[in-house]
């Protein structure tokens, strides 16, 4: 799945399949300017920052179990978040500090370091990476992802895929080759 925020005419947090199909609104009420977004892949939770409402909130992948982790002016300056173990890590654009925040109650906020002009943060750790099962976009015997000549996008399950082409090309009638 792909998770994203939108604060156009209707502010929301959404998800869809990697091929863009099955687009679903997860959160569309009591939300104004959702910006930063992070996933807890193990427990299947979505965290986001709303810089207009000064909220850091969480919801499960289906839009249930919503609650506020942290509220207040300090949230207004958060622009990037990541989840790891019991904490959220965030970039504070007010002073470019990297913060560690207890993800269950918003307490125990600690500034870890400062990084000039930081905007995003990611945590890379073996324990946070979920092992991928065999899937429809694996390279075939010729090295083509999912048998697609250009781009392979997973569908609603790991068994389905959609082929797409790079800009300037069109998908052939076989649904795999680009011309």
N, C-alpha and C positions, 0 to 999 in steps of 0.2 A: 504494500500500500504506500501511497504518497500522501503526506499530511502537509497542509499549508494554511496560511491565514490570508484573509482578504478584508480590507476595510474600505471598500468602494461604497456603493449605495446602501448595501446591507452588510454590516460587519459580521464576520463569522470565522470559525475554524472549520476546515473541511478535510475530507479524505477522498481518495479515488484509487482505482487500480493504476498500475504503472503506465498503462496504455491510455489513461485519461477517462476510461469508462467507469460506470457506477459511482459517479460523483455524489457524495453525501455530506450534508451539513451536520457537523457534530455539535457545534455551539452557535446559536444565532440570536440569543436573548441576553440582555444585560452585558453587552459587549460593544465597545466603540472603536478602539484602535489597537487590535491585536498585532503585535510585531514579532518579537522573538518567540520561537517555538522549539521545544525539545521533547524527545520521546523516551519513555522508560520501556525499552523493548522486552524486558523480562516480565514485568507486571502489566504491560499494555495500558500505559497511561500517557496522556498528552499534557504537557505543561506549556503555558503561554503567558506572555506579559502584555497587559493592556495599558499603554502609556497615557491614555486619556483618563481612564478610571483609576489609575495608580494601583492596579491589582496584578498579582502573580497568582494564577489559578491552575487547577488541574482537573481533568475529566478522564474517564476511561475511553477506550476506542469507540464505544457506541454512544458516547455523549451522556453517560450516566455517572453517578458518584461525583458530581462536581462540587468542589469546595475551594475556598480562597486559602492560599498558603501564606501570603503576605500582602499587606495593604499599606499605602502611605506614600509620601513624597519620594522616598528613596527608590521606589519601584519605577518612577518616571524616568530615571536615568539608566535603566537596564536595557541593553540593546542586543545582547546575545546570551543564551542560556544553554547549559548542557547538564545532563543527569548522570551521576555516578554514585552507586551505593546509597548512602543516607543523605546525600547532599545535592544541591543544585549549584552549579558554578556559573557565574554571570559576569558580564563586562559592565562596569559602571562608567558611562560616558562623561559624567560630571568631573571625574578625576582620573579616568582610565585605569581604575583599579580592578583587579580580578577578585570577586567576592565568592566566599563559600557560605551557603545558606542551608540550614536544616530544611529538607524538603517536606517534612511532615507538619511543621508548625511555623516556619519562617523565622525561627529564633536562631541563636548561635551564629550570627552573621560575623564573618571574619574576613578582613582584607588580606589577601595572600601576597600580592605583588602589584606593581604598576607596569603597564605596557602602553607606551605612547601610541595613540591613534588606534587602539584595539577596537574592533567592532563585533567580532564573533569569537566563539570559543567552542572547542570540541575536545572530548575526552577519548583517547585511544588507549584501550587496555584490553588485553586478551579476554578477561572475564566478561567484558561488556559486549563482546562480539558473539552473535548467535551463529552456530554452525549452519551453513546453508545446505539444504538437501538438493538432490539432483533436480533440475528444473528445465523448463521448455526453452530457455535462452542459452543453454550450454552450447559450446562450440561443437559443430559437427565434424566429420572426418576431414573436411576441407578447411576448417578453422573459422567458418562462418557462424556467428552467434545465432543459435536456434534455426540455422539454415537460411537466415536472412542475409542478403548481400550487403546491407548497410547497418541498420539499427534494429535490435530486437527488444520489445517491451513486453514484460510479463503481464498477463491478463488477470482474471479474477482468482486464479489458483496457480500454483507452481507448474501445472500441466498445460496451461494455455499461454499463447503468445500472439503478438501482432507485430508484423514487420513494418517498418517505416523507412523513408529515404531521407538522405541529406538534402539540404536546400538546393534547388535546381534540378532535382531528379524526380521522376514519378514512379510509383509502384507498378510493376508489370502485372499482367493478368494472372500470373501464377501466385500472386500474393507474397512473393519472396524476393524477386529480383528487381533492382532499380535501373531505370533507363534515363 
